[in-house]
């Protein structure tokens, strides 16, 4: 009896975690270049001093949906989207290199180039910082050309190039802050084959209909687990009455 109760309890707990995962995906359905997180259930034996005769349910995140979102034309010079496979290089708060495909760029008062999540965008030599300019153009290979403030129309200057990489997807995992890192700690090497599209943004790859359907299924699973726990309690009460003298 207690085995059934334990399995039902862990099933309900892990189902609620899976619901939180789907809710997070839905909350980011409009986030630029967001990659949906996957979830699955697995039966796990309980190991201890004796034989693993009991099991529990575990919800796990085996990976992420790396499918590319659709490119949405904006016409804004600072909006860029990776064409095909590839990533922009950025860093986390600890200064460690991370990857993102988010390209809604903006320039801070200090001249630093960041995306909509305030993640610095890396060039060949590190975080990109731009001098004051009147006009900016970002080429397919990531080269940034500006017309300096007060300069003549022909006095354009190349200031940096956005660093783009294309590591194996199997080597990537997501940080808690939504950025991707190398599982093995491998360095991110620039790949000249990766290109970008200027004046466009990549949308999230979250399927709203799919996530809503999944939420409904998870809600039904949760109800089943709760009913099982209630049945165990009722059966236990009946057994207690039968054992009474």
C-alpha positions in Angstrom: 0.0 0.0 0.0 2.7 2.4 0.9 4.5 1.7 -2.3 1.5 2.8 -4.3 1.2 5.9 -2.2 4.9 6.8 -2.7 4.7 6.3 -6.5 1.5 8.5 -6.7 3.0 11.2 -4.4 6.2 11.4 -6.5 4.2 11.3 -9.7 2.1 14.3 -8.5 5.2 16.2 -7.4 7.1 15.7 -10.7 4.0 16.5 -12.7 3.8 19.9 -11.0 7.5 20.5 -12.0 6.7 19.5 -15.6 3.8 22.0 -15.5 6.2 24.7 -14.3 8.5 23.9 -17.3 5.6 24.3 -19.7 4.5 27.5 -18.0 8.0 28.8 -18.4 8.0 28.0 -22.1 4.6 29.7 -22.6 5.9 32.8 -20.7 8.7 33.1 -23.2 6.7 32.5 -26.3 7.3 36.1 -27.3 10.9 36.3 -26.1 13.4 36.9 -29.0 15.2 33.7 -30.0 14.1 31.7 -26.9 14.6 27.9 -27.1 11.9 25.8 -25.6 12.9 23.4 -22.8 11.9 19.8 -23.1 10.7 17.5 -20.3 10.0 13.8 -19.8 9.1 11.4 -17.1 11.2 8.4 -16.0 10.8 5.6 -13.4 13.7 5.5 -11.0 14.4 2.6 -8.6 15.2 3.5 -5.0 18.6 2.2 -4.0 19.5 1.6 -0.4 20.8 -1.1 1.9 18.5 -3.7 0.4 17.3 -4.5 -3.0 15.8 -1.7 -5.1 12.2 -3.0 -4.8 10.6 0.4 -4.8 10.5 3.0 -7.5 9.6 6.7 -7.8 8.8 9.0 -10.7 11.3 11.7 -11.8 10.7 14.5 -14.3 13.8 15.5 -16.1 14.9 18.0 -18.8 16.8 15.9 -21.4 17.6 19.0 -23.4 16.2 21.8 -25.4 14.4 22.4 -28.7 17.2 23.9 -30.9 14.9 24.4 -33.9 15.3 27.9 -35.3 12.5 30.4 -34.8 11.2 32.3 -37.8 12.9 35.5 -38.9 10.8 38.6 -38.5 11.7 41.7 -40.5 12.0 44.9 -38.4 14.0 47.2 -40.6 16.0 48.4 -37.6 19.7 48.6 -38.1 20.6 47.2 -34.7 18.3 44.1 -35.1 20.2 41.0 -36.3 19.3 37.4 -36.6 21.6 34.4 -37.2 21.0 32.9 -40.7 20.8 29.1 -40.1 22.9 27.5 -37.5 25.2 29.5 -35.2 25.4 31.7 -32.0 26.5 35.0 -30.8 29.1 35.0 -28.0 28.3 36.8 -24.7 29.2 36.4 -21.1 27.4 35.9 -17.7 27.8 38.0 -14.6 30.9 36.0 -13.6 32.6 36.9 -16.9 32.4 33.4 -18.4 31.7 33.1 -22.1 28.2 32.0 -23.0 26.1 31.7 -26.2 22.8 33.3 -27.3 20.9 33.9 -30.5 19.1 37.0 -29.2 19.9 39.8 -31.5 17.8 42.8 -30.4 20.8 45.0 -30.0 21.1 48.3 -28.3 23.9 50.6 -27.2 24.4 51.7 -23.6 25.5 55.3 -22.7 29.0 53.9 -22.2 29.0 52.7 -25.9 28.8 49.0 -25.0 26.8 46.9 -27.4 24.3 44.6 -25.6 21.2 42.7 -26.5 17.7 43.1 -25.1 18.6 41.1 -22.0 21.6 43.4 -21.4 24.1 40.6 -22.3 27.2 42.1 -23.9 27.9 41.1 -27.5 31.4 39.9 -28.2 33.6 40.9 -31.1 37.0 39.5 -32.1 38.6 41.0 -29.0 35.9 40.8 -26.4 32.8 42.9 -25.6 32.1 45.4 -28.3 32.2 49.1 -27.5 31.3 51.7 -30.1 32.3 55.4 -30.4 29.6 58.0 -31.0 28.3 57.7 -34.6 25.6 59.0 -36.9 25.0 55.8 -38.8 25.7 52.1 -38.3 25.6 49.1 -40.6 26.1 45.5 -39.7 27.2 43.2 -42.6 26.3 39.5 -43.0 29.7 38.4 -41.6 29.1 40.6 -38.5 31.4 43.5 -39.6 30.2 46.7 -37.9 30.7 49.9 -40.0 29.9 53.3 -38.6 29.8 56.9 -39.8 31.6 58.7 -36.9 29.8 61.6 -35.4 30.4 64.8 -37.4 32.4 63.0 -40.1 31.7 63.3 -43.9 29.5 60.8 -45.6 32.4 59.0 -47.1 34.4 58.7 -43.9 33.0 55.4 -42.7 35.1 53.2 -40.4 35.1 49.5 -39.5 35.1 49.3 -35.7 34.7 45.6 -34.9 33.1 42.4 -36.1 30.5 40.4 -34.1 31.9 37.1 -33.1 29.8 34.2 -34.3 30.4 30.5 -33.5 28.8 27.1 -34.3 29.7 24.4 -31.7 28.1 21.0 -31.7 24.6 21.2 -30.2 25.3 18.0 -28.2 27.9 20.0 -26.3 25.6 22.8 -25.2 23.4 23.1 -22.1 21.4 26.0 -20.8 22.3 28.1 -17.7 19.8 29.2 -15.2 19.9 32.7 -16.8 18.9 31.4 -20.2 22.3 31.5 -21.8 24.0 28.4 -23.2 27.4 27.0 -22.1 29.7 24.2 -23.1 29.2 21.0 -21.1 32.9 20.2 -21.4 34.1 23.7 -21.0 35.3 23.9 -24.6 36.3 27.3 -25.9 34.0 28.9 -28.5 35.9 29.3 -31.8 34.7 31.8 -34.4 33.2 30.2 -37.5 33.5 32.3 -40.7 30.7 30.2 -42.2 28.1 31.6 -39.8 26.3 34.7 -41.1 23.5 37.0 -40.0 20.6 38.9 -41.4 20.4 42.6 -40.5 17.1 44.3 -39.8 15.4 41.1 -38.6 14.9 39.2 -35.3 14.5 35.5 -34.7 11.3 34.6 -32.9 10.9 32.1 -30.1 10.5 28.5 -31.2 7.8 27.8 -28.6 4.7 26.2 -30.0 1.9 27.8 -28.0 -0.7 25.3 -29.1 1.6 22.4 -28.2 2.4 23.8 -24.8 -1.2 24.5 -24.0 -2.1 20.9 -25.0 0.7 19.6 -22.8 -0.5 21.7 -19.9 -4.0 20.1 -20.2 -2.5 16.6 -20.3 -0.3 17.3 -17.3 -3.2 18.7 -15.3 -5.1 15.4 -16.0 -2.1 13.3 -14.9 -1.9 15.3 -11.7 -5.6 14.7 -11.0 -5.1 10.9 -11.5 -2.1 10.9 -9.0 -4.1 12.8 -6.4 -7.1 10.4 -6.8 -4.7 7.4 -6.4 -3.4 8.9 -3.1 -7.0 9.4 -1.9 -7.7 5.7 -2.8 -4.7 4.6 -0.8 -6.0 6.5 2.2 -9.5 5.0 1.8 -8.2 1.5 1.5 -6.0 2.0 4.6 -9.0 3.1 6.6 -11.0 0.1 5.5 -8.1 -2.2 6.4 -7.8 -0.6 9.9 -11.5 -1.3 10.4 -11.1 -4.9 9.4 -8.3 -5.4 11.8 -10.2 -3.9 14.7 -11.3 -6.6 17.3 
